[in-house]
Amino acid sequence: MDEIILSERKAREDIVKIINESGLPAFILKPIFKEILEQVNIMVEEQYNQAVLNKENEKGENNE
C-alpha cells in the first residue's frame, strides 16, 4: 500500500511539473484534460469489471 501512495504522489508531482513547464494556456489544456479524463474513466470501468470477475472466480473456486 505504501508503494501505491508513493507512486500516486510522484505521478501527481510529475504531472503538475509538466503542466507548469508546458506554458500552454488553459484553453489548450482543457480539451487535453477532458480527453485524459475520458480515458481514465474507461480504465476505471475496466478495472472494476475485472475486480468483479476475479471476485466471482474466487467464489466459484471456493464452492468446488
C-alpha positions in Angstrom: 0.0 0.0 0.0 2.9 2.4 0.8 4.2 1.8 -2.7 0.9 2.9 -4.2 0.7 6.0 -2.1 4.3 7.0 -3.0 3.6 6.3 -6.7 0.5 8.4 -6.6 2.3 11.4 -5.1 5.2 11.1 -7.6 2.8 10.9 -10.5 0.8 13.9 -9.3 4.0 16.0 -8.8 5.3 14.9 -12.3 2.0 15.9 -14.0 1.9 19.3 -12.3 5.5 19.9 -13.3 4.9 19.0 -16.9 1.8 21.2 -17.0 3.6 24.2 -15.4 6.6 23.8 -17.7 4.5 23.5 -20.8 3.5 27.1 -20.8 0.2 26.2 -22.5 -2.8 28.4 -21.9 -5.8 26.9 -20.1 -8.0 26.9 -23.2 -5.5 24.4 -24.8 -5.1 22.3 -21.6 -8.8 21.9 -21.0 -9.5 19.6 -24.0 -6.4 17.7 -23.3 -7.6 17.1 -19.7 -11.0 16.2 -20.9 -9.6 13.5 -23.2 -7.4 12.1 -20.5 -10.3 12.0 -18.0 -12.4 10.1 -20.6 -9.6 7.6 -21.0 -9.2 7.2 -17.2 -12.9 6.7 -16.8 -12.7 3.8 -19.3 -9.8 2.3 -17.4 -11.6 2.6 -14.1 -14.7 0.8 -15.5 -12.4 -1.9 -17.0 -10.6 -2.4 -13.6 -13.9 -2.5 -11.8 -15.3 -5.2 -14.2 -12.1 -7.2 -13.8 -12.3 -7.0 -10.0 -15.9 -8.2 -10.1 -14.9 -11.1 -12.4 -12.0 -12.0 -10.1 -14.3 -12.0 -7.1 -16.8 -14.2 -8.9 -14.0 -16.6 -9.9 -12.8 -16.8 -6.2 -16.3 -17.6 -5.1 -16.6 -20.3 -7.7 -13.3 -21.9 -6.7 -14.3 -21.8 -3.0 -17.6 -23.6 -3.8 -15.8 -26.5 -5.5 
